[in-house]
Amino acid sequence: MRRVLLPTVTGASRRIRWLAGRWAVRGLSTAPDTAKDTTKLAGFEFSTPNFSLDGGVDVGADDVVKDLVTSPVTSLDFLRDVYGPWLVLTEDLQEELFIDHDRMVYLRPANGLGFGVGRMEVADSGPSGTAFSLQLESYTYPVTSVLAPYTPLALDVTGQLKRVESSSGEYATFSLVATWRKKDGTSGKFNAAKLSPWDPATSAKPWEPKAELQRIFQEVFPKPLVLTSHLRRSQAAREASGADLHHMSLEPYHVGDIPGLYYIPDYISEEEEQQILQTVRDTPKELKTQLHKRKVQEWGCVMCEECNKSFVSDWNMPPWVAACNDMLLHDGIFTPSTFPNSVRVHEYQVGEGIGAHCDGPIYFPLVSVLSLNSPCVMFFYARREPYMQPMEHYNDTFRFDTGIAVEKPVQCVVMEPRSLMLFRGDAYYYHPHGTSDHEVDDLSPEVAGKVVNRHLLKDPNITEVRKSYRVSITTRNLLPRCNHQPTRAEYAMKRSWYVYNHLPVPEPLVTPAPMLPPLPFSAGPTAASTPTTTRTTTITGRMQEDKGNSVAALTNENSGGNFSELEKKLDAVLAQQSALVQQVGEIRQMMANEATFRNEVSTVLNHLSSTVLDIDGKLDKREEQGASSK
């Protein structure tokens, strides 16, 4: 008989026994030496919030297959039976799915980095069973990925819920047996098992923006930004096509020979432009950073508090920045799993610009640039391979007289005020782009290359561009390099899902989970369920439980003795518990101080980086002045 080592699931060592049977039947189990080897055979590389690769249980795979009983679900309570974490192990998907109490679904990959979001609908149960459908969009990439995928993956999943029980009555859970389909018509099998038993109290608390910070934003930016151009454009398109949901088609706006380059004139109105310009001008200088030949505000990401090695999403943005993001999501330019999480607001004076560069592998390969107040020219250069060191891409932004900037552009895009330029895919990865620091840009072919969007300009015969004060809003998705703090991204993805699908965003977006109803069947006294049901995750609950046990033990011990002695022992127990409470409080304070210290270090490092870049810029300027004076 073949035997397999089952990985230990967080809080329940037998939760996926039925999965071992599936692996054995499909020939995926080859009696590995460790639990990690077993799961890796199915593509499961990393632990997820509710599934751990550490440890294992030795189980006979043939016995597991014989022991399982699968039946239709004829009666279902969504909160009790569906809400919670599920494990997906198929040929194409290896992940944890977390199905929330409001039927939103979040993907947490086990074979790489990234995120996913969707929504589940469950039909009414009947004698033949219970059907479900799931819309899921995900964007995942390998940990070692140099060039991340060009597009997210969208799946429509339909199938049946099944009840899975052991014939011995030791274990019971639910499974999803379904088929997934992509937009291109390809399909495959989808199987998932609920990680049962699961205690919501052990789940990470959903992330929410800081209320105090949002209040400060309201004080700093008291006038809301009202954007309606995209809504009117979408409404007109719906009326013309008859479709309920209409995202902007980019094909009419593709320009040039470089794949993935688009130019959309008059993306916003003049009134909307003036609102944004006034907001940028009124922004306190403390929120701006002066770099070499440009001033910048940056919103959307913070350093991971767990590893301090990767940026993670942060929706603590000013309302006007969020409004600009919503506009791009509504038009389908960004999607729920590639939501905007990095926004840079640049201000350029006459004689300023940004050196020719590629944005590098740290972002999803899509950039949107909203250009305001002054016309400008974005130059694109010949194809080249990305740098091995991502920081070199950033360093190029400060080079105007060396490197890529001194080469002849292959083409250029004239960006009129209120226009939106997009570049993605090949245009993002392989073709450097930049603006000059000249007051006037010559558009002759021998200087600027071909102007590829003349047919979309107000003056198709323009020969030069004279620049003045300009604001640009550059929006991207910064890719995390860790899977920590997934609820940060899940908050943003949930909000983005509503906006992308042209649905009103719920207020509040995050609602507390209700109490779970009792189970209709016994899961049996498994090795996992016993400690899970007897232990409480809160310090208060654990102390109350200990207190009850201590009192019972003391009562039995002194049933015929002196009652005063019992009181003394009880007082001693209470004193110990008080000391424990104090120690726990001190530990929490230490943890809070450590988190604050990490944040402060991250802030200092960011400021140091800006200072170094500023010094470099001043040195370059001194060298230029010295060279010109000779």
C-alpha positions in Angstrom: 0.0 0.0 0.0 1.3 3.5 -0.8 1.5 5.9 2.1 1.5 9.6 1.9 2.5 12.3 4.4 -0.3 14.9 4.7 0.6 18.5 5.4 -0.6 19.9 8.7 -3.3 22.5 8.1 -3.3 25.5 10.5 -5.4 24.4 13.4 -6.5 21.0 12.0 -4.2 18.1 11.1 -6.9 16.1 9.2 -8.6 18.8 7.2 -7.4 17.7 3.8 -7.4 14.0 4.2 -9.8 13.8 1.2 -7.3 15.7 -0.9 -4.7 12.9 -0.4 -7.2 10.6 -2.0 -7.6 12.9 -5.0 -3.8 13.1 -5.4 -3.5 9.3 -5.1 -6.2 8.7 -7.7 -4.7 11.2 -10.1 -1.2 9.7 -9.6 0.2 12.8 -8.1 1.3 11.1 -4.9 4.6 9.2 -5.0 5.2 8.6 -1.3 7.5 11.6 -0.6 9.6 11.8 2.5 8.1 15.1 3.8 4.8 16.9 3.8 6.3 19.7 1.8 7.3 17.3 -0.9 3.7 16.0 -1.0 2.1 19.4 -1.5 4.8 20.5 -3.9 3.8 17.7 -6.2 0.6 19.5 -6.7 2.3 22.8 -7.1 1.8 24.1 -3.6 5.0 26.0 -2.8 4.1 28.3 0.1 2.0 28.4 3.2 -1.1 30.6 3.0 -2.9 32.4 5.9 -5.0 29.3 6.7 -2.8 26.5 5.4 0.6 25.5 6.7 3.2 23.3 5.1 5.0 22.6 8.4 4.5 19.1 9.9 2.7 16.2 8.5 0.5 13.2 9.2 1.3 9.7 7.8 -1.8 8.4 6.0 -2.4 5.5 3.7 -3.7 7.0 0.5 -5.7 3.9 -0.6 -7.4 3.8 2.8 -8.3 7.5 2.5 -10.0 7.0 -0.8 -12.1 4.1 0.5 -13.0 6.0 3.6 -14.5 9.1 1.8 -18.2 9.5 1.1 -19.4 12.2 -1.2 -23.0 13.3 -1.5 -25.1 16.2 -2.9 -25.8 19.2 -0.7 -29.6 19.4 -0.4 -29.6 22.0 2.4 -27.1 24.8 2.8 -26.4 27.6 5.2 -23.9 30.0 3.5 -22.3 31.3 6.6 -21.9 27.9 8.3 -21.0 25.8 5.2 -19.3 28.1 2.7 -17.9 31.2 4.5 -14.2 30.6 5.3 -11.0 29.4 3.6 -10.9 26.8 0.8 -7.9 25.0 -0.7 -7.7 24.7 -4.5 -5.3 22.1 -5.9 -5.8 21.5 -9.7 -3.6 21.3 -12.7 -3.7 25.1 -13.2 -4.5 26.5 -9.8 -2.8 26.1 -6.5 -4.1 28.5 -4.0 -6.2 29.4 -1.0 -9.6 30.9 -1.7 -11.1 32.9 1.1 -14.9 33.2 0.6 -16.1 36.1 2.8 -19.5 36.3 4.5 -20.7 38.9 1.9 -19.8 36.4 -0.9 -16.7 38.2 -2.1 -13.9 35.8 -2.9 -10.1 36.5 -2.5 -7.3 34.4 -3.9 -4.1 33.9 -2.0 -1.6 32.0 -4.2 0.5 29.1 -3.0 2.9 28.9 -5.9 4.0 32.5 -6.3 3.0 36.1 -5.6 0.0 38.1 -6.4 -3.7 38.4 -5.6 -7.2 37.7 -6.9 -10.7 38.8 -6.3 -14.2 37.8 -7.4 -17.7 37.0 -6.3 -19.6 33.8 -5.6 -23.3 33.2 -6.2 -25.1 30.1 -4.8 -28.4 28.8 -6.2 -31.2 27.6 -3.9 -30.6 24.0 -2.7 -32.9 21.3 -4.0 -33.2 17.5 -4.0 -30.5 17.2 -6.7 -28.0 19.4 -5.0 -26.7 23.0 -4.9 -25.2 24.8 -7.8 -22.8 27.7 -7.7 -21.1 30.2 -10.0 -17.9 32.1 -9.4 -16.3 35.0 -11.2 -12.6 35.2 -10.4 -9.9 37.5 -11.7 -6.3 37.0 -10.5 -2.9 38.3 -11.2 0.0 36.1 -10.0 3.7 35.8 -10.9 6.7 33.7 -9.8 8.8 35.0 -6.9 11.8 35.1 -9.2 9.9 36.8 -12.0 11.9 39.4 -13.9 9.1 40.3 -16.3 5.7 39.8 -14.8 2.7 38.7 -17.1 1.1 41.2 -19.4 -2.5 40.5 -18.3 -4.5 39.1 -15.4 -6.4 35.8 -15.6 -10.2 35.9 -15.7 -12.2 32.7 -15.0 -15.8 31.9 -14.9 -16.4 28.8 -12.7 -19.6 26.9 -12.5 -20.4 23.6 -10.7 -21.8 21.9 -7.7 -21.2 22.0 -3.9 -20.6 18.5 -2.5 -20.6 17.2 1.1 -17.5 15.0 1.9 -17.5 12.8 5.0 -15.4 10.0 6.3 -17.4 6.8 6.7 -16.1 6.6 10.3 -17.6 9.9 11.1 -14.3 11.4 12.2 -14.3 14.2 9.6 -16.7 16.2 7.4 -16.3 19.1 5.0 -17.5 20.5 1.7 -16.0 20.6 -1.8 -16.5 22.5 -5.0 -16.6 20.3 -8.1 -16.7 22.5 -11.1 -15.4 23.6 -14.5 -13.5 26.9 -15.2 -13.6 28.7 -18.5 -11.5 31.6 -19.9 -12.6 34.2 -22.3 -10.7 32.5 -25.1 -12.9 29.4 -24.7 -10.4 27.1 -23.0 -11.6 25.2 -19.9 -10.5 22.8 -17.2 -11.5 21.1 -14.0 -11.8 23.1 -10.8 -11.8 21.4 -7.4 -11.7 22.9 -3.9 -12.1 21.7 -0.3 -13.2 23.8 2.6 -10.5 23.9 5.4 -12.7 22.6 8.2 -13.0 23.1 11.1 -12.3 26.9 10.8 -12.7 29.5 13.6 -13.3 33.0 12.3 -11.7 34.4 15.5 -8.4 33.1 14.2 -8.7 34.9 10.9 -6.8 38.1 10.2 -8.9 41.2 10.8 -9.9 42.9 7.6 -7.8 45.9 6.8 -9.4 49.4 6.7 -8.0 52.9 6.0 -7.1 54.8 9.2 -10.0 56.9 10.2 -7.8 59.6 11.7 -5.8 59.9 8.5 -8.9 60.1 6.4 -10.1 62.9 8.7 -6.9 64.8 8.1 -7.2 64.4 4.4 -10.7 65.9 4.6 -9.2 68.9 6.4 -6.3 69.3 4.0 -8.4 68.7 0.9 -11.8 70.1 1.9 -13.2 70.5 -1.6 -14.2 67.1 -3.2 -13.0 66.4 -6.8 -16.0 65.9 -9.0 -15.2 63.8 -12.1 -18.1 63.0 -14.6 -16.5 62.9 -18.1 -16.0 59.1 -17.9 -19.6 58.6 -16.7 -21.0 60.6 -19.6 -18.7 58.8 -22.0 -19.8 55.4 -20.7 -23.5 56.3 -20.7 -23.2 57.3 -24.4 -21.5 54.1 -25.3 -24.1 52.0 -23.5 -26.9 53.8 -25.3 -25.1 53.2 -28.7 -24.4 49.6 -28.1 -27.2 48.4 -25.8 -24.7 46.7 -23.5 -25.2 47.0 -19.7 -21.5 47.2 -18.9 -19.2 49.1 -21.2 -15.5 49.7 -20.7 -13.6 52.0 -23.0 -12.3 50.4 -26.2 -8.6 51.4 -26.6 -8.2 50.3 -30.2 -9.3 53.6 -31.8 -6.5 55.3 -29.7 -3.6 53.0 -30.6 -0.7 55.0 -32.0 2.7 54.3 -33.6 4.5 51.1 -34.4 5.4 50.2 -30.8 2.8 47.6 -29.5 0.8 48.8 -26.5 0.9 52.6 -26.9 -2.3 54.6 -26.7 -3.2 58.3 -26.7 -6.7 59.5 -25.7 -7.3 63.3 -26.2 -9.6 65.3 -23.9 -9.9 62.4 -21.4 -11.2 64.9 -18.9 -13.0 68.3 -19.2 -11.5 71.8 -18.8 -13.5 72.2 -15.6 -12.1 68.9 -14.2 -8.6 69.9 -15.2 -8.9 73.2 -13.2 -10.2 71.4 -10.1 -7.1 69.0 -10.1 -4.7 71.8 -10.8 -6.0 73.9 -7.9 -5.9 70.9 -5.6 -2.2 70.2 -6.6 -1.3 73.9 -6.0 -3.0 73.9 -2.6 -1.3 70.8 -1.4 1.0 71.6 1.5 4.6 71.6 0.6 5.3 69.0 3.4 3.5 66.5 1.2 5.8 67.2 -1.8 9.4 66.1 -2.5 11.7 68.2 -4.6 13.8 65.9 -6.9 16.2 66.8 -9.7 14.1 68.8 -12.2 10.7 67.8 -10.9 8.6 68.0 -7.8 6.6 64.9 -6.7 3.9 63.6 -4.4 3.6 59.9 -4.0 0.6 58.0 -2.7 -0.5 54.4 -2.4 2.2 52.0 -1.0 4.1 51.4 2.3 6.8 49.1 3.5 5.6 45.7 4.7 5.4 45.6 8.5 6.3 41.9 8.6 9.3 41.5 6.4 10.3 45.2 5.8 11.6 44.1 2.4 8.7 44.8 0.1 6.2 47.5 -0.5 2.5 46.5 0.1 -0.7 48.3 -1.0 -2.1 51.1 1.1 -5.4 52.7 0.4 -4.7 55.7 2.8 -5.0 58.1 -0.1 -6.5 61.6 -0.4 -10.1 61.4 -1.7 -9.2 63.3 -4.9 -6.5 60.7 -5.8 -9.0 57.9 -5.2 -11.4 59.7 -7.5 -8.8 59.7 -10.3 -8.2 56.0 -9.7 -11.9 55.2 -9.9 -12.1 56.9 -13.2 -9.4 54.6 -14.7 -11.1 51.5 -13.1 -14.6 52.6 -14.4 -13.2 52.8 -17.9 -11.6 49.3 -17.6 -8.0 50.6 -18.0 -7.1 49.0 -14.7 -8.8 45.9 -13.4 -9.7 44.7 -9.9 -6.6 42.5 -9.5 -4.3 45.1 -11.1 -5.9 48.0 -9.3 -4.0 51.4 -9.1 -2.0 51.4 -5.9 0.9 53.7 -6.8 0.1 57.3 -7.8 2.8 59.9 -8.5 1.8 63.6 -9.0 4.6 65.4 -10.8 5.0 69.2 -11.2 7.3 70.5 -13.9 8.5 74.1 -14.3 9.9 75.4 -17.5 13.4 73.8 -18.0 12.4 70.6 -16.1 11.5 67.1 -17.3 12.2 63.4 -16.6 15.1 61.6 -18.3 14.5 58.7 -20.7 13.9 55.5 -18.8 11.9 52.3 -18.5 9.8 51.8 -15.3 11.3 48.3 -14.7 10.0 45.1 -13.3 8.6 46.4 -10.0 5.3 47.4 -11.6 2.5 45.6 -13.5 3.3 46.5 -17.1 0.8 49.3 -17.6 1.3 53.1 -17.0 -1.3 55.8 -17.4 -0.2 59.5 -17.6 -2.8 62.2 -17.3 -1.2 65.5 -18.6 -2.5 68.9 -17.4 -2.1 72.6 -18.1 0.7 72.6 -20.7 1.4 70.5 -23.8 4.4 68.2 -23.6 6.2 65.7 -25.8 6.9 62.1 -24.6 9.8 60.6 -26.6 10.1 56.8 -27.1 13.4 55.2 -27.9 14.7 52.0 -29.6 14.0 48.6 -28.1 16.5 47.4 -25.5 16.6 44.7 -22.8 15.9 45.7 -19.2 18.7 46.3 -16.8 19.7 43.4 -14.5 19.5 45.9 -11.5 16.0 47.5 -11.3 17.4 50.6 -9.5 19.2 51.6 -12.8 15.8 52.2 -14.4 15.1 54.8 -11.7 18.6 56.4 -12.0 18.0 57.0 -15.7 15.2 59.5 -14.8 17.8 62.0 -13.7 20.0 61.7 -16.8 19.5 64.3 -19.5 22.9 64.6 -21.1 24.1 61.0 -21.0 22.8 57.5 -21.6 19.5 57.0 -23.4 18.6 60.7 -23.4 21.3 61.6 -26.0 20.0 59.0 -28.5 17.6 59.8 -31.3 14.0 58.9 -30.4 12.3 56.5 -32.8 8.9 58.2 -32.3 7.1 60.6 -30.0 3.7 61.5 -28.7 2.5 65.1 -28.3 0.5 65.2 -25.1 -2.0 68.0 -25.1 -3.6 69.3 -21.9 -6.3 66.9 -20.5 -5.0 64.0 -22.5 -4.3 60.5 -21.2 -1.4 58.4 -22.5 -1.1 54.7 -21.8 1.7 52.2 -22.5 1.7 48.6 -21.6 3.3 45.3 -22.5 6.3 45.7 -24.9 6.1 49.5 -24.8 6.4 49.3 -21.0 9.2 46.7 -20.7 11.4 47.4 -23.7 11.1 51.0 -25.0 12.4 53.8 -22.8 10.4 57.0 -22.6 11.0 60.5 -21.3 10.5 64.2 -21.6 13.2 66.8 -22.3 14.2 69.7 -20.1 14.0 72.2 -23.0 11.5 75.1 -23.0 10.7 74.3 -26.6 10.6 70.8 -28.2 11.4 70.6 -32.0 9.2 68.1 -33.7 11.2 67.7 -36.9 11.7 64.0 -37.7 15.5 64.2 -37.5 15.2 65.4 -33.9 12.0 63.9 -32.4 11.4 60.9 -34.7 7.9 60.4 -36.0 5.0 62.1 -34.3 2.6 59.2 -34.2 -0.6 60.9 -32.9 -0.9 63.8 -35.3 -4.4 62.6 -36.4 -5.6 63.0 -32.9 -4.2 66.5 -32.2 -6.1 69.8 -32.5 -3.3 71.0 -34.8 -2.1 68.0 -36.9 0.5 70.1 -38.5 2.2 71.3 -35.3 6.0 71.7 -35.7 7.1 72.6 -32.1 5.8 72.4 -28.6 6.3 75.4 -26.2 6.0 74.3 -22.6 5.0 76.0 -19.4 4.1 74.8 -15.9 2.8 71.3 -16.2 1.2 68.6 -13.9 1.2 64.9 -14.7 -0.5 62.1 -12.7 1.2 58.8 -13.3 -0.7 55.8 -12.1 0.5 52.2 -11.8 0.2 49.0 -9.8 3.3 48.4 -7.7 3.9 44.6 -7.5 4.6 43.3 -4.0 7.6 40.9 -3.5 6.0 39.2 -0.5 2.6 37.7 0.4 2.3 39.3 3.8 -0.7 41.4 4.9 -3.0 40.2 2.1 -6.0 42.0 3.6 -4.5 45.3 2.5 -4.7 44.4 -1.1 -8.1 42.7 -0.6 -9.6 45.9 0.7 -8.5 47.7 -2.5 -9.5 44.9 -4.8 -13.0 44.7 -3.2 -13.5 48.4 -3.8 -12.0 48.2 -7.3 -14.3 45.3 -8.1 -17.4 47.4 -7.5 -16.1 50.4 -9.4 -14.9 48.3 -12.3 -18.3 46.6 -12.6 -20.1 50.0 -12.5 -21.7 49.2 -9.1 -22.1 51.5 -6.1 -19.4 51.0 -3.5 -21.0 49.8 -0.3 -20.7 52.1 2.8 -19.1 50.8 4.9 -17.1 48.7 2.6 -16.0 46.3 5.4 -18.7 44.9 7.6 -18.1 42.7 10.7 -18.7 38.9 10.2 -21.8 37.6 11.8 -21.8 34.7 14.3 -21.6 31.3 12.7 -24.7 29.1 13.1 -24.1 25.7 14.8 -23.0 22.7 12.7 -25.8 20.2 11.8 -23.5 17.3 12.0 -20.6 16.3 14.3 -17.1 16.5 12.8 -15.9 14.0 15.3 -13.2 14.3 18.0 -10.3 14.7 15.6 -6.8 15.6 16.8 -7.4 19.1 15.4 -10.9 19.8 16.5 -10.4 19.0 20.2 -7.8 21.8 20.9 -9.5 24.2 18.5 -12.9 24.0 20.3 -11.5 24.1 23.8 -9.1 27.0 23.4 -10.0 30.7 23.2 -7.9 33.0 21.1 -8.3 36.0 23.3 -6.3 36.5 26.4 -9.4 37.2 28.5 -11.1 34.0 27.3 -8.0 31.9 28.1 -7.7 33.4 31.6 -11.3 32.7 32.3 -10.9 29.1 31.2 -7.8 28.7 33.3 -9.6 30.2 36.3 -12.5 27.7 36.0 -10.1 24.8 35.8 -8.1 26.1 38.8 -11.1 26.7 41.0 -12.5 23.2 40.2 -9.1 21.6 41.0 -8.8 23.5 44.3 -12.4 22.6 45.3 -11.8 18.9 44.8 -8.5 19.1 46.7 -10.0 20.9 49.7 -13.5 19.6 49.8 -13.1 18.6 53.4 -10.5 21.1 54.4 -10.3 24.6 55.6 -12.2 27.1 53.4 -9.9 29.9 54.3 -7.0 27.9 52.7 -9.1 27.7 49.6 -9.5 31.4 49.5 -5.8 32.0 49.8 -5.1 29.7 46.9 -7.7 31.3 44.8 -6.3 34.8 45.6 -2.9 33.5 44.5 -4.3 32.3 41.2 -6.0 35.7 40.6 -2.7 37.4 41.5 -0.9 35.3 38.9 -3.5 36.1 36.3 -3.2 39.9 37.1 0.5 39.6 36.5 -0.1 37.8 33.3 -2.4 40.6 32.1 0.3 43.1 32.9 2.9 41.1 31.0 0.7 40.7 28.0 0.1 44.5 28.0 3.8 45.1 28.1 4.4 42.6 25.2 1.8 44.4 23.1 3.4 47.7 23.8 6.8 46.4 22.8 5.3 45.0 19.6 3.6 48.4 18.9 6.9 50.2 19.5 8.7 47.8 17.2 6.2 48.4 14.4 6.5 52.2 14.9 10.3 51.9 14.8 10.1 50.0 11.5 7.9 52.6 10.0 10.2 55.4 11.2 13.2 53.7 9.8 11.4 53.2 6.5 10.5 56.9 6.4 14.1 58.0 7.3 15.5 55.7 4.5 13.0 57.2 2.0 14.0 60.7 3.0 17.7 59.7 2.8 17.2 58.3 -0.7 15.5 61.6 -1.8 18.3 63.6 -0.2 21.0 61.6 -2.0 19.2 62.0 -5.3 18.8 65.7 -4.7 22.6 66.0 -3.9 23.4 64.1 -7.0 21.2 66.4 -9.0 22.9 69.5 -7.5 26.4 68.0 -8.2 25.4 67.4 -11.8 24.2 71.0 -12.1 27.5 72.3 -10.6 29.4 70.2 -13.1 27.3 71.5 -16.0 27.9 75.1 -14.8 31.6 74.4 -14.4 31.8 72.9 -17.9 29.9 75.8 -19.5 32.2 78.4 -17.8 35.4 76.9 -19.2 
